[in-house]
């Protein structure tokens, strides 16, 4: 049984209201703004943990995004979550293995063949999967800090857009 209807329920605390009007984090607490363009859902998340270059971000209602060096490696609370992903944005062609929830409480595994391109302020990862081409993008400021990204979660979710706060 497909459980796509769970996505709005799991992100019930989310809206498209700007974070400055809806949620205010304490001064100095890093935050990101995560939106799902296909579902017209957006929320603000704050940093709850960091282990090396792996950061875990969480919304007030418990939805999580895990980034490794800015690359999406896991989500929790979306319903059709990205459970794990090997590191992306490497030099040369590479294989990237990912696992996702399938909506029936099982895991779906996918092997992607990827290549990354880097410009002055952007990185683009293009991956060929069994059914689609996936294109992830990360934009950085001149100092290398991540400003925003668009990254793929799963076939049911599609892409999420992430904007990093000040």
Secondary structure, 3 states (H helix, E strand, C coil): CCCCCHHHHHCCCCCCCCHHHHCCCCCCCCEEEEEECCCCEEEEEEEEEEECCEEEEECCCCCEEEEECCEEEEEECCCCCEEEECCCCCCCCEEEEEEEECCCCCEEEEEEEEEEEECCCEEEEEEECCCCEEEEEEEECCCCCEEEEEEEEECCCEEEEEEECC
